[in-house]
Amino acid sequence: MSLLVVGLSHRSAPVSVLERASLSADAKVKLLHDTLAAEPATEATVLATCNRIELYADVDKFHAGVAELSTLLAQHSGVGLEELTPYLYVHYEDRAVHHLFSVACGLDSMVVGEGQILGQIKDALALGQELHTAGRLINDLFQQALRVGKRAHSETGIDRAGQSLVTFGLEQLAVNVPVGEWAAGKRALVIGAGSMSSLAAATLARVGVAEIVVANRTADRAERLAEILVASGTGVSAVAVPMARVADELTRVDVVVSCTGATGLVLTADDVLAAVSWGAGGLAPAEQGEAGAAPQAHQGLRPRTPAPQTPPATAGSGPRAGLESAGLDVSAGVDAAVIARLVAAARDGGRLADAGAVRTIAGAVEADGCPVGPEGRSALTGVDANSLELHGTWADQGEAAAQRQPRRSTRTQPQAAAVRLALLDLAMPRDIDAAVHRIPGVRLVDIESLAEASADAPMAADVDAVRGIVAQEVAAFGAAQRAAHITPTVVALRAMAAEVVAMEVARLDGRVPDLDERQRAEVTQTVRRVVDKLLHAPTVRVKQLASEPGGAGYAEALRELFDLDPQTVASVSRADAADPMNDDDPGRAS
């Protein structure tokens, strides 16, 4: 066994790198084809999830294999090799097996003990089988990993050490309130209809949301998921809508869970700001510019109750007049409505996305150079438009610098204002603009904040038990693989013995032609029994010795002692590898 894994995960790389290094379905296929085309690899598959990208391969050269697999990962992920290399990890032979088994048990997951990874391992194996890139070793390894993961969940309480990523994310949205109590009666929007989105929808239905809207680019999948939810017996109401309706549905729901395969943002800060603003008394996105039009509520869903409307502005009033009376210069062509929103954001201690640029208004200042002080609204008095724009640029630069420092999560902390829209982004790369968590009344939990929150989660005592299971299974798998390695030699030896028996029986027929059929059969059976008994003890013992560490040399010794034809042994190996799904093979791990 020369198993090699090269990869990166949430433990080795920042979320920003994982986002850029994510693999599409087509990229996975091309990566596996190119891996087999490379000289060091004879079989391979790829495990790609929100939190990891790992390439598994059977290689004949370690150093060449590491170099080739690393280069291929960089090439197909779109991240340069020099940038990617510091975040890559490498495991070889037994360490590679130990790593995959730990992953299958949830020990390496962002949320320890979550079971979603088993489905992803199964998908990775299915992809390798479909593309015929998974040979005997990959099939053995991944099927055994699935059995180890199931054993860990059935024999220990690892499930108590963590939950699925969806459940953990909902707990972060609910803060200190039980998820069932927090979710009761809420309306939810699920964007996407893949495995993770389906899990999210099922979890939302289970914890008690009243209504679920499913949006997906493929309408049939969204409708199918909605039908399954309605038939689930949870009492949830579910409908499917096209992706074009997402902006409208945002104004009518309390919770959004998004997990798509999109390469760009699905929800921008402006989308969310528009939805929240309408929920506070403005117009729905589809209705903006149509003053007086009544919102068209989706069937089965009720629009948010608008807040009391502000009386229409009269002459000499409104944002511009109010700001001018406060001493703010708005004569330089700055939209008074935009400035009013900036002032409101400053008053609420929030953050506002405007035309794609995020401007920080409130908060302590740690560096000199900003023309606007930290005093919030009062600081804006007397500041001209140019200084206001300079303040925005300065704030953006300060935030960029802060992002380069070790991060302390603020997204998972309760906000002072009531949460009007809760967002859970489980996609990698992200579906929802990270800037939305600065919008008052919006709470965002994404992969990055989940990683920060789970870092402090207590480890259950059952984790030690699972580690023990992993150690046992790694030893058993290694022994089985080493024993399987000698099986072709043993088979070739027995084939040679059978050939010798046949030759000697044929020679006996020539010397004693008067033997009847019964006598000939008895002589033949006797010779075969003698040969089998002579070979039984040594072949059983050599398998036992070969299964121990350092036992690979016994196959070669057996070939030398009995002068076995190497081509015969190789042909047995090829025939064995051509049927990797043969569960009756005694050399397989079980």
N, C-alpha and C positions, 0 to 999 in steps of 0.2 A: 504494500500500500504506500503510495506516494501522494497522499491527499494534501492539497494546498488551498488555503483560502486567503484572499486579499480583499480588504474592504474598509469601509468607514461607517461609523454610526454616531448616534447622539452622544455616546461616551467619548468619542475621539475627535469629533468635529463640531464646530458651532453650527447653529441652525442656518445661518446665512450660506455656509458652504454646502450643507445638505440640500438646501433648496435648489441651488444651482447644479448640483450633481445628480439630481433625480433622473431616472430613466423612464422614457415612454415605452409603450408596448413594442413599437417597432425597433427602438434602440436596444431593447433586451434581445430581440431576435438577432439583430445584426451583431451584437456583442458576442453571443454564443457561437454564431457561425464563424466569426473572426477568431475566436478563441480556439476552436478546433482546427482552423486553418493554420494557426501558429504551431511551430514545431514542438514545443515542450508539452503540449496538452493533448491527451487522447480522449477525454470526455469532460463535460462541464455542465454547470447550470448556474443561474443567478438568483439570489434572494434579494429582492428589492421591495422595501416597505417605506412608510413615512419616515422611519427613524434609522434606516440602514440600507446600504448597498454592499452586497458581498458576492464575490465571484468564486465559486468552488470548482476545482479542476483536479484531475489525475495527471500529474506531470512526471516526466522522467528525469528532469534536471531541476534542482531547487532554485539556484540563483537565476538561471535563465527563465524559469517559470515565474518568479517574483517580478523580474523586469518586464516580461511580456504581459502578464496580467495587469500590472500597474499601468503600463502604457495603454492597454486596451480600455481600462476603466476611465482613464483620463480622456481618451479619444472619444468615447461614446457618451460620456457624461457632459462633455462640453467645458470642463474645468481643466486648465492647463496642468500638466504633470508636475511642474515645479511648485505650483500652488497646492495641488492635491496631496503630494507626497507627505508633508508633515502630519497629515491627519489619517494616513493609511495605517492599518495594522495587518500583520501577517501571522498566520498559524499554520503549522505543518504537522502531518501525520497525526499522532495521538492528540496533540494540542488542538488541531483543527476539529477532530471529532468531539473533544471536550467542549469546544466553543459552540458548535452547532447544537449539541445536546443541552447545553445551558440556555441557549437561545430558545429551544423548543419548550423548555420548562418555564420560561418567563423570567429566568434569573437575570437576563441581560436586557430586559425590556425597560422602557421608561417608567412604566408602572409595574413593579415586580409582581409576578404571578398572573399577569393577564393572559387570557387564552386565545386572543385573536391571532397570535403569531403562528399557531398550529395550522390555521387555514392558509396562511401565507406560505408556510413551508410546503404544504400540500400543493399549492399553486406552482411553486418553484419546481417541484419534482415533475408535475404534469407538463410544464413547459419543456423541460429537458427531454421527457419521453416523447412529447409531440414532435419536437424538432430532431429527435434521434441523436441528441448530444449527450444524453445520460446513459452511461454504460453500467457495467456490473457494480462498480464501486459507488457511483452516485446513487443508483437505485437502492443498494444495500444501506448506505449511509442515511439517506433521507427517510426511507421507510422505517428504519430503526429509530431515527429522531422522533418521528411521529408517535411510535410506540412508547418511547421514553417520556415524551411530554404527557401523553395520556396517563401513563403510570404515575407520574409525579402528581397530577391533579387528582387521581383516584386514591392514592395511598397516603397523601399528606394533606395538610390544610393550607397549601400554598395559595389557594384561592382567597384565603383570608388576608394574605399579605398584600394583596392588591386587587384591582378590578380591571375590567377592560378600559381601554383608553377613553371610550365614550362615557362610561359611568364616572370615571375619575374627573373627566372634563366637566360633566354636569355638577359634580360635587363642588368643583371650583367656582362654577357660576352661582351655585346656591349659597356659597360662603359657609356660614355656620348653621344654616337651616337644613333639616333633612330633605333630601332630594324629592321624596314623595310629596312632602308638604309644599315645597317650593314649586313643583311642577303642576300641582293639582289645578285643573281648569284652564291652563295656559294654552295658547295657540302656538304651533311650531311650524317652521319652514325648514325642510330638509332639501339641500341642494346637492344633486347627484343621486344615482341609483345603483352604485357599485356595492361591493361587499361591505365597506366601512359605512357608507351612507345607509345601507339597509340595516346594519347593526344599530346605527344611531336611531333610525326610525323605530325599530323594534324596542329599543331601550326607552325611548320617549313614550311609546305607547304603554310599556310596562310600568313606568313610574307615575303615570296618571295624567298626561296632558290630554286635553279634551279634543283638540283638532290638529291634524297634521296635513300640511300641503307639501307635495313632492314635486320638485322642479328638476328636469333633466333634459339634456339636448336630444336624447332619443325618447320620444313620447311613449313608445310601447313599454319601455322598461319602467318609466315613472308610473304608468297606469297599472302595470303588473304589481309593483311594490305597493301602491295604494290599495289594490284589491286584497293583497295578502294582509295588510294592516287591518282592513275592515273585517276580514275573516278570522283574525287572530283571537277573537273572544275577549279582548281587553276593553271593548266599548268605545274605542277611539273612532272619530270621524276622520276619514282620509280622502283626499282628492289629488289629482295630478294636474299640473299646469305647465305650459311651455316656459322655457327660460326667459322669453321676452316679458313674462308677467312678474318676474322676480321683484323688480323695483316697486310694483304696485303692492305685491304681497307683503313687502317689508313694512308697509304702513299699517298692516292689519294683524301682525303676529307679535308675540312676546319673546320668542326664542328662535334662533337660526342656527342650524348645524350644517356646515358645508364641508364636503370632501369630494372634489372632482379631480380629474386628471388634467385640468387646464394648465397651460404654461404661464398665463397671465392672471391678473386679479379678476375675480368674479364679482366682488363687491368693492367698490372704491369708497373712499371717505366721503365723497360727495353724494354717492348713493345713500349711504347710511344717514348722513346729515339731512338730506332731503326728506327721508322717511320719518326721522325723529321730529323734524321741524313741522311736518304735516300733522304728526300725531299730537303736537302741542298746539295745533290750531291753524296750520297753514294748509296748502293744497297738496293733494297727492301728486306724485311725479307725473303721472299721465294727464293730470288735470291742470298743471301749472300753465298759466297763460289763458285759461278759460275761466275767468272770474265768475263766480256765481254758479258754476256747474256743480251738481251734486255728485259726491263720490259714488262710483259703481262698485259696491261690495261684491266680493266673490260669493257664489252660492254656498251657504253653510258657514260663512265667516262674517263676523260683524266688524265694521270699521271701529277704530278707536274713537272714543268720545272726544270731540274737539274741545280744547280749552276755550273759555270765554274770549270772544274776539275783542281786540283793541278798537276803540272808536276810530272811524276814519280820520285821517290827518286833515287838519284845516290849514288855511293859509297862515304861514308864519310858524307852523309847527312841523313835526316829523323829524326824522333822524338828522337831516342836515341842519335844520334850524336849532335843534337841541344841542348839537355838537358845537355850532357856531356860538350859541349863547354860553357854552361852557368854555369858550376861548380856543377851541380847536380849529386850526386852519384847514379848511377843506376846499380851498380855491384852486388847488393844483391839479384838478381833474380826477380826484379820487372819488369813487362812488361812495356816497354817504351811507348807503345801505350796508356796504361791505364794512365800513368803519364801525357802524352801529353793531354789527355782528362781532367785530373784534372787541368792542367795549363790553358787550354782553359776555363774551368768553372770558375777558379779564375779570369781570365781576364774579363769574362762577368759578374762577380758578381753573378754567378748562383750556381747550386747545381747539383750533379751528382749521379745517382744510379748505383752502380757497385756491381754485385753479391749479390744483396739484401741489401747491406749496404749503407746508405746514408752518404755522407761525405760533411760537410760544409767547403768551402774553403775561402770564403770572408766574411766580416762582422766584426763589432766591437766586441771586446773581453771584457767581464765584469768580468772575473775571471782569476786568475793566474793558471799556470800549463800547458798551451799549448806550445809545442816546436816550433810551427810555429806562427809567429806574424800576425797581421791583415793587413799587407801591400800587400797582394795579391801575384802576381806572383814573385815579387822580394824577398818575404819572403822564397820562395822555394829554392833559390840558396844556395847550400852548405848543404842542409838537407839530411841526409841519409834515406834509405828506412824504417828503424825501427822507426825513428822519425816521418816520414810521416804517418805510420800506427798508431802511438801513437796519432798523431794529429787527425786522423779520429775518434779514440775512444773517445778522449776528446771532440770533437765536438758533437758526438752523445750523450754523457752524458749531455753536456750543453743543447742540444735541449730537451732531455727528462725532464731535470729540468725546462726548460722554459715552457713545456707543462703542468707542474703541477701548473703553475701560472695562474692568470686570463689572458685570451687570448685577444689580439688585432689583429683583422683580417688584414692580409697582402695579402691574396689571391684575394680579391676583388678590389685591387688597380691596376691601369694601370701599365703594365710593360714597362720598358724603351725600350726594343727591340720590333720589330714588332711581332704580334701574328701570328704564322704559323698554330697552331692547337688549337682550343677552345674546351674545354671539359666540359660537364654538367653532373654531377653524381647525379641522383635523387633516388638512391637505398639506402636501409637501411637493412642490412649492406652495406657499400659502395662497388661499383663495381670497382672503379678506385683508384689506389694507390695514397694516398695523397702526396707522394713525387714528383709526376710529376709536381707540380706547381713550383718546383725549376729548371726545365729544361728550358733553354733559348728558347724563342719562343713558349712556351706552357702556356696556361691560363686555370686554373681549377676553376670551381664553383661547390661546393657540398653542401650537406644539412647543414653542419656546417657553411660554409661561408654565406649561405643564411640566416641562423638564425641570424648571426651577422649583416648582412646588413639590415634585416627587423626590427631589434630592434630600429633603428633610423628612420624608415619610419614614416612620419606624419600620424596621424589618421584623417580620414575624419569626417565631422560633422554628416554624416549619421549614424555613429556608435552609437551615442546616441539614434537615432530613433530605431535602431535595438535592442538595449538594452531594450527600452520600449516595443517593440513587444515581446521580450523574457519574460519579467516580466508578461505581460498580458496572454501569452499562458501558462506559468507555473501555474498561478492562475486558469485558465480555466481547465487545465488538472487535477490539484488536485481536483477541485470541481467535475469534471466528474467522477473521480475515486472514490471519496467518495460517490457520488450519486449511482454509479454502485455497490458499496459495499452493499448498503441497498436493491438493486433491488431483490435479491433472497428472502429476508424476505417479501417484498411487494407481490411478486408473490406467495409465500406460503400462505400469508394471504388471497389473492383473491381466491386461490384454496380451502382453507378451507371454505370460504364464499359460493363458488359455490357448495361445497359438502353439506353444511347446507341447501341451497335452494333445492337441489335435494331430500334430505331426507324429507323435509317438504312437497314438492309436492307429493312425494310417499305416505306419511301419509294422505294427503288430498284425494288422490284417494281412500284410504281405507274407509274413513269416508263419502265421497260423491261420490259414484260410478256412479251416474246417470249423471255426467257432460259429455257433448259431447266433441269432440276433440277441437272445436273452443273455448269453455269455459275453458277447461283445459289449453290450450295454452295461453289464455289471463291472467289467474290467475298466471301461471308460469312466464310470462313476467313481470307482475306487481311486483311480489316478487323480481325478479332479479333487476328491476329498483330501488326498495327501497334499496336493499343491496348495489348496485353500488353507489347510491347517498350518502348513509351513509359513505361509504369507500373512496369516491373520495377526499374530502377535507383533511382528515387526511393523506392519502397516498401521495398526492401531497405535502402537507406541510412537511411531514417527509423527503421527498426527498430533499426539499429545505434546511431544517435544517441540514441534513446529509452532504450536499455539502459544508457546511461552516467549517472552522477549528474547530476541537474539536467535530465534529458531529458524530463521529464513534459510540458513545454510543446509538444513537437513534434506531439502528437496534436491539440491545439487549433489549432496553426498549419495542419495539414493540413485540418482541417474548415473553417477560414476560407478557405483558398486555393481549395478545390474546392467551397465552398458546400454542404457536406454537410448533410443534414437531421439534426438532433440526435436526433430520435425514431428514425430508422433506425439510427443508431449505438447508441442505448440498447437497441433491440430485439435487435441482435446481441449486446450484452453480456449481456442477460438469457438469451438462448438458450445462450450459452457457460457462464454460471454454473449453468444448470439441469443441466449434465452435468459436474460437477467431476471425475469419475473418468476422463475422456477422456485417456488417456495419449498419444494420437496428436497432440494439439494441440501445434503447434510452440512455443507460448508457455509450455509447462510446463517446469519445471526438471527436469533429468534427471541 
